[in-house]
């Protein structure tokens, strides 16, 4: 027995290939759309993380500026008699969180370098005398408030400390 194969005509395959045209293109476009969505989501996450890191850095700069002014105000209060006398007559501010650095007028201005949007300011005010139980000299207690800004006006830190001074 002899098997004879008939040659296949190209016209017989044509209907099958016409049915499959475009299916690969659609699958490729769907895959490209999914990859684009993943990339866009990743970029948004990266941008958000960069903003958070920038805000944290700005907050740290404002805290350091306020800390520098607070230490300078405390030092001036402890070492300079005229600063202490001026602070003795100064009234307390209403609330430290609402202090804009100008009203009431600051007792002095600190130096926080060039990374800040404005140099920090501090305010000194007399609180009260603290007297020991046993007879002896009373100590003066002062309130030091400082306000520092970071690289932008939006990052603000306000710090307060209490200084207890021996009588002179």
C-alpha positions, 0 to 999 in steps of 0.5 A: 500500500502506498500513501500519497499525500496531497499538497496543502493549498494556501487557500485552505489555511487562510481562513484560520489565520484571518481569525487570529489576526489582532488577538496578539495585539489585544493581549499585548495592549492589555499587558502594556496597560497593566504595566503602565498602571503599576508604574504610575502607582509606583511613581505616586508612592515614590513622590509621596515618600519624597514629600514626607522625607522633605517635611520631616527634614524641614521639621527637624531644621525648625526644631534645631533653630528653635532649640538654638534660640532657646539656649541663647535666650537661657544663656543671656538670661543667666549671664547678662544682668540687663537681660534679666532686668528687662525680662523681669518687667516683661509680661507673659504671652497668652499662648506660645503656640499662637506667638508669631515671633513679633507680638509680643516683641521678641527679647532677642534673635538667635542665629540658626545659619542659612538653612532657615527661612527666618532666624529664630526669636526668643521671648523672656518673661518673669514668672515668680519667686521660688522661696525655700521652706526654711529661711533663705534667699528666694530664687527667681523663675523665668520663662523662655519661649523660642520660635524657629522656622525651617526651610519654609514658613510652614515648618514652625517649632515653638519651645519653652523652658523654665530657668531658675536663677539664684539671687544676686 
